Each structure stands twice: as structure tokens, then as C-alpha cells.
Amino acid sequence: MAPARPDAELVPGGERPRASALVGPRIALEPLDPERDLDDLFEASHGDAARDAIWDWMPVGPFADRDQMRAFLEERAGAPDLVAFAVVDRATDERVGMTSYMSIDVPARRLEVGFIWYSLAHRGGRTNDEAMLLMLGEAFERLGYRRVEWKCDADNERSRRAALRLGFTFEGIFRQHLIVKGRNRDTAWFSMLDSEWPQVREALTDSDG
């Protein structure tokens, strides 16, 4: 079929992300396994006010008990429209957070990295830098995606700073975009393009040391 715009460059197709491990020097992203990952993830994100606050910007959580979190992890692991990972500290083999490929649009070669959280000890950039090196490298280099998105609550200053530090470009605010935990959410949108990735990869590799 001829393109609607004959002068426009044809874009080759992409590939759907696979539920397979991505391994870096200090961390690994392992496909979410509720039975294996539950105890570590629950302990990392529950038990006191500081850990419970990890869930403040999430659409779910904190959970009343392990059974509730297990049900959520099972739903997440089985969702057909995303690929969820547990973030593993390779030195200790502890599960210290979660991340996901979401909003996967294979024909458009576009996806989102989201539902990202880390234990308090793994906040501050280094773990997230390595996780993003793995996820963005997979998306742009192996899967052939053209655009990766990062979205967060417009009031979530930590997430907005992280997106900019990682090399994403702010695109604007979607006003009254969602209702999360009964409250309005304006959503800040960020993106990174395949043409921008080489420079971002170099910066993240240098900062990762």
C-alpha cells in the first residue's frame, strides 16, 4: 500500500518487548515473579511512614498486607499490555524496586517507562540510571523504538527532576488527565527520541561510573 504522503520516509516496524532479564553491572531487571519477589518488595516498601510514602504518587498502595500486594503483583505480572520487572541488587540478590514497559504501541514504535519505584536505600539516581540504561538501550537499540515516554503527576517534583536529569524532554501538562485515588491528576509528559539516545546513553554511562 502506498503511503498517504509519498514524500514521507517509510518507517520500519518494531518488536514487542519480551519478558526477559536485562542485566547490568550492579542491578538486573528480572521479569516480575509474584511468588519469588513478594517478600522483598513488600519489605522494601512497607513497614513505616517513610517506606509507605513510596506509594504516594502511585495509583495503588500501600497495601494492608502481603496478600493484597501479592494479588496486585499477580495482576501486574499477567497484564497483557505491559512488561513488568523487579529491580534486583546483584550484590545481595534482593528485590529493591519495580519498573515497567507500558503503553506499548508496536506499530508506532512508541512505549512508556513507568510504575518506577525503589527502596529508600536505592533512591538518589545510581540505581535508576542503570535501570534506564538497560530499558532505554533495549527499547532503542534492540527493539527499534522511535520514542520512549515518561509520565508523572505534575505535582511530583522528584519524578519530574528525574526525567530531566535522565535526558527526557518536557512536552507539557495534560490537565485533568486522570483521577488517582479519588483525586485529580494533571499529568506531566516527557519523551526521548531515538535520535537523542546516543547522547543520553553517553551521559548516563559517564555518570554511572
C-alpha positions in Angstrom: 0.0 0.0 0.0 1.4 3.4 -0.9 1.9 5.8 1.9 -0.6 8.7 2.3 2.3 11.1 1.8 4.5 9.8 -1.0 7.3 12.2 0.0 7.4 10.9 3.6 10.0 8.4 4.7 8.7 4.9 5.4 9.3 3.8 8.9 10.1 0.1 9.5 8.2 -1.9 12.1 9.3 -2.6 15.7 9.2 -5.5 18.1 7.2 -6.0 21.3 9.3 -6.0 24.5 9.9 -9.5 25.9 9.6 -10.7 29.5 13.3 -11.5 29.7 16.1 -10.3 32.1 18.1 -7.2 31.4 21.4 -7.4 33.3 23.8 -4.6 34.2 26.9 -4.3 36.4 25.1 -3.7 39.7 21.5 -4.4 39.0 19.3 -6.7 37.0 15.7 -6.2 35.8 14.0 -9.6 36.1 10.5 -10.3 34.8 8.1 -9.9 37.7 7.5 -13.2 39.6 5.0 -12.6 42.4 5.9 -15.6 44.5 9.7 -15.0 44.2 9.6 -11.2 44.5 6.7 -10.6 47.0 8.6 -10.7 50.3 11.5 -8.4 49.3 9.2 -5.9 47.5 6.8 -5.8 50.5 9.6 -5.3 53.0 11.2 -2.6 50.8 8.0 -0.6 50.5 6.1 -1.1 53.7 6.5 -1.0 57.5 6.9 2.6 58.4 5.8 6.1 57.2 8.9 6.6 55.0 8.5 3.3 53.2 4.7 3.7 52.9 5.3 7.1 51.3 6.9 5.3 48.3 3.3 4.8 47.1 2.2 8.4 47.5 2.3 9.1 43.7 1.3 5.6 42.6 -2.2 4.6 41.5 -2.2 1.8 44.1 -0.7 1.1 47.5 0.4 0.9 50.2 -1.2 -2.5 50.8 -2.7 -3.6 54.0 -0.8 -6.9 54.0 1.2 -9.3 51.8 -1.8 -11.0 50.4 -3.1 -7.7 49.0 0.3 -6.9 47.5 0.5 -10.5 46.1 -2.8 -10.0 44.3 -1.6 -6.8 42.8 1.7 -8.3 41.7 -0.1 -11.3 40.1 -2.3 -8.8 38.2 0.7 -6.8 37.1 2.7 -9.9 36.0 -0.2 -11.2 34.0 -1.2 -7.9 32.3 -1.1 -8.3 28.5 -0.5 -4.6 27.8 2.8 -4.2 29.8 6.0 -5.9 30.8 6.8 -5.6 34.5 10.2 -6.1 36.1 11.6 -6.5 39.6 14.8 -4.5 40.2 17.4 -6.7 41.7 20.5 -5.7 43.6 23.0 -8.1 42.2 25.3 -7.9 45.2 22.6 -9.0 47.6 20.1 -10.7 45.3 17.4 -8.5 47.0 14.4 -7.1 45.1 14.7 -3.4 45.6 12.0 -1.9 43.3 9.9 -2.2 40.3 9.7 -0.8 36.8 7.7 -1.5 33.6 7.3 -1.0 29.9 3.8 0.4 29.5 1.6 1.9 26.8 3.3 -0.3 24.2 2.4 0.7 20.7 4.4 -1.6 18.4 3.1 -0.1 15.0 4.0 3.4 16.1 7.3 2.1 17.7 6.4 4.0 20.9 6.3 2.9 24.6 6.4 4.3 28.1 8.7 3.5 31.0 6.7 3.8 34.2 5.5 2.4 37.5 9.0 3.0 38.8 9.9 2.9 42.5 12.9 1.9 44.5 13.6 1.2 48.2 14.8 4.1 50.2 18.4 2.8 50.1 18.3 2.7 46.3 16.9 6.2 45.7 19.1 9.0 44.5 19.9 8.3 40.9 22.5 5.5 40.6 20.1 2.6 40.5 17.7 4.4 38.3 20.5 5.5 36.0 21.4 1.9 35.4 17.8 0.7 35.1 17.2 3.3 32.5 20.4 2.4 30.6 19.1 -1.1 30.4 15.5 -0.2 29.5 16.2 2.5 27.0 19.0 0.6 25.4 16.7 -2.4 24.9 13.9 -0.2 23.5 16.0 1.9 21.1 18.8 -0.5 20.1 17.3 -4.0 20.1 13.6 -3.4 19.7 13.9 -0.4 17.3 11.5 2.0 19.1 11.5 5.7 18.0 10.0 7.3 21.1 10.0 6.5 24.8 7.7 8.4 27.1 7.9 9.2 30.9 4.7 10.5 32.6 4.0 11.5 36.1 1.8 13.6 38.3 2.5 17.2 37.6 3.0 17.8 41.3 5.6 15.0 41.6 8.7 17.1 41.6 11.0 14.2 42.3 9.8 12.3 39.2 10.0 15.5 37.1 13.5 16.2 38.1 14.5 12.6 37.4 13.0 12.7 33.9 15.0 15.8 33.0 18.2 14.5 34.6 17.9 11.3 32.6 17.6 13.3 29.4 13.9 13.3 28.7 12.3 16.4 27.2 9.3 18.0 28.9 6.4 18.3 26.5 3.7 19.8 28.6 0.8 19.2 31.0 -2.3 17.2 30.3 -4.8 18.9 32.5 -7.4 16.9 34.5 -5.9 13.8 32.8 -6.7 11.2 35.4 -8.4 10.6 38.8 -6.0 8.8 41.0 -7.0 7.5 44.5 -10.1 9.8 44.2 -8.1 12.9 43.4 -7.4 14.9 40.2 -4.2 14.3 38.5 -2.7 16.7 35.9 0.0 14.7 34.1 3.4 15.9 33.1 4.6 14.4 29.8 8.2 13.8 28.8 9.8 12.0 25.9 13.0 10.8 24.4 13.6 10.1 20.7 15.9 7.5 19.1 18.0 10.3 17.6 18.6 11.7 21.1 19.5 8.3 22.7 23.2 8.1 21.7 24.0 11.4 23.6 21.8 10.4 26.5 23.5 7.0 26.7 26.9 8.6 26.8 25.9 10.9 29.6 24.3 8.2 31.6 27.3 5.9 31.1 29.7 8.6 32.3 27.5 9.4 35.3 27.2 5.7 36.2 30.9 5.4 36.6 
